[in-house]
Amino acid sequence: MAENDYDYEGPEDDAEEAESVEPEVEVDVDPEVAAKARSEVAEAETLSPSAKESLRRQLEEEMERFLASGGRIQEVPPDPDAESL
């Protein structure tokens, strides 16, 4: 096979894609909160499916105990001024 037999997305293809990307919106985020969220996402990506299922069961049990002890869940309506991601 010759080199030209492969599909290649060169710089000109990347430039076309970059034009279609919407600009990022600046949001004030506490750096500690952002770091914790990134850490949690990274940890979740490394968990096996069975480990994730175990965490789901644990969360359900904690929620049931919370509700059984008189706790209530309050639904907060979405902010109409917030931009969707």
N, C-alpha and C positions, 0 to 999 in steps of 0.2 A: 504494500500500500504506500502511496505517496503521501507526503505531508498534507497535501491539499484535500485528502479524502475525509478529514475530520471536520466536524462543525466547530467553528471557533468564534467566540464572541469577543471581538477585539475592542480596542478603545472606542471606535466609532459606534459600536453597539451599546457600550456602557454609557456613552454620552446621550444616546436617544432615551435610554431608560432613566437617566438622571433628570432629564427634562420633565418626565411625567410624574416624578415624585413631588408630593406636596411639601412645602416648607414646614420645618418643625416649629411647634408652638412652644414658647418659653413658659414654663410653669415653675412657680416657687415651690421647691420641695426641700424639706429638711434633709441634709446630707446623711444624717444617721438613719433616718427612715428609709431613704433610697438604698443605702448600703445593706440594711437589714433585709429589704425586699429582694435585692439581688442575691444575697446569701441564701435566702429561703428558696428562691427559684432554682438556684444552682443545686441546692441540697435535694429538692424535689425531683430534679432531672436525674439524679443518681440513684434514686430509690427503685427497688424492684416493684413490680405490680403487687406482689403479696404484701410488701411493706406499706405501700400506699393504701391497700385495702385495710390493713391493720390500723393505720392512722384514721381512716374514715370511720371505722367502727368505734375507735376511741373518742372521736369528736361527737359521734351520735350519742354515745353513752353520757358524755359530759353535758351535752345539750339536754338530754332527757332528765338528768339530775337537776340541772338548772331550772328547767320548767317545773319539775315535780316539787321543788322547794319554793315555788311561788314566783320564780323569775318570769319575766315577760320579754318578748321580742318585739321591738318597735320598728316598723318599716318606715324608712325615711324616703320621701319622694325624691326623684331625681331633680337636680338643679337644672332648670330650663336654660340658664345662661352658660352652662358648661358645654364645651365642645366635645362631641363624641370622638373617640379614638379610632 
